[in-house]
Amino acid sequence: MSKHYYCPYCGETQFPSNVRCVKCRSVMTLVESKYDSEYYRDKSLEQYGDYTHWRDFFIEEVKQNPLFDERKFNYQPTKEQHDEILKNIFSANQKSTDNCNVPKCPTCGSTNVSKISNTSKVFGGAIFGLFSKTALSQFKCNNCGYKW
């Protein structure tokens, strides 16, 4: 079974990729629960005869954290605030992954590059033959002019 990750300030369950807590907006320092999901469900079943109270046992653990803040735990954002928080988190996560596939110049490291068009490749090949750097390359750095 899986363990839970939570915000140590308010106890809200989090995704490991979050930068800020979706509830209290604290900068994330995720804490992994001591026990897996099955432990909390079993405690709920043992005491209440159902699985619906598992979070009560989980929160008992969270409240032991020295960073826990009762005020943040009790805070309830409005639907609009919650939607805005989620939008910001997803856009921040998207920005962090947006730069993964951006080509960089191997010579100067610049991301100011452009794809060499097929027209330029044909023209370069016609003028210089197979020795044309343009005909053999896919990208050109707009800073230093290197082609690769």
N, C-alpha and C positions, 0 to 999 in steps of 0.2 A: 504494500500500500504506500501511498505517497504522504509526505509530510507537508505541512502548510508553511507558507512564508507569510509573515505579517509585519505590519508597521509597529514598532515598539512603543510608539507614542499613543496610538488610538486603538490598536488591536485589529484594524481592518486587514482582512486577508488580501494579499497582493500577488501580482505576477512578478517573477524575478527580473523582468525587463523594465519594470516601472522605474522612473527617475524620481517621481514624487508620489506621495500617498494619494490615492484617489479620494479619500475622505478628508483628511486634515491638512493636506498639501505640504507636509513635512518632507524635507529631502530624505530620500530613502536610504536607510541602513537596515536592510532586511534582516529579520531574525527567523531562523528555521525552528519550527516547533520541536519540542523534545520527543513527541510521540507521533506516530502516523495516524491517519484518519480512522483506522479500525479501532485503535485504542479509545478514542473519544466516543465513537459509536457504541462500543461495548460498555463503557461507563454509563452512557445514557440508557442503554437497554437494561443494565443491571439496576439502576436506581429508579427509572421512570417507566420501564417496560416498553419503550419505543426508542427510535433513533433521532427524534426531532430535537432533543435537548443537548446534542453533542457540543454545540457552540458554547453552552454554559461552562462546560468543563475546559474547553479550549481557552475561554476568556479568563478562567481562574489562573491558568498558566501565564497568560499575557500580563495579568495584573501583578505578577511577581517580578516583572522586568523593572529595573530601577528607572528607566526612561518613561515608563507609563505615565500618562497624564489624564486624569479623570475628566477634565474639562474637554479635552480633544476626543475622548472616548464617547462622551455624551453629545457632542456636536452633531447635528443633523443638517447637512447642506440642503438647500431647496433643490427641486428638480432641475431648474435652470443652472444653478451653480454646479450640480453634479454633472450635467451634460457638458458644461464648459470645461470642467476638469478633465473629463474623458476625452474631449476633443483635443485639448492641449497635450495630453499624454500621448494620444495616438499620432498627433502631428509631430511631436518631439521624437517619438520612436521612428516615424517615417523619415524624418530628416537625418537621423543617425544611420539609417540604412540606405538613404539616397546616394551617398557618396561611395558606396561599395563598388559600383561598376563604372566609375568615371575613369577614362584612360588618362594616364600621366606620361609626360615626355620622359623617356629613359635618360635623356641627357641633362635637362635642367629641372625636371620634376614638376613643371607647370601643367595645370589642367586646361590651359587655354590651347586646346588642340582641335583640329578639324579633320574630318574624314576626306580622303583624297577621292575625287569623283572619278568615275569610269572614263569620262571624257578626257580628263587630265592624264590618266594612265595610258590610254590609247595614243594620245598626242605625244607623251614622253617616249613611249615605246616606238612610235613611228620615227621620231627624230633621232633618238639615241640607241634604239634597238634593245636587246636584252640587258644591256649595261645601264639602262635608265633606272635611277633610284626611285623615281616617281612610279614607274610601271610595276615595280616590285613591292611597293609600300602600300599601307592602308591608311596611315595617319600622318599628319604634318603638324609640328609644333608651331603655333603662331607667335611664340616668343623668340625661340632661337632658330627656327627654320628646319630643325632636324626632321627627317622622314624615316618612318619605320613601318 
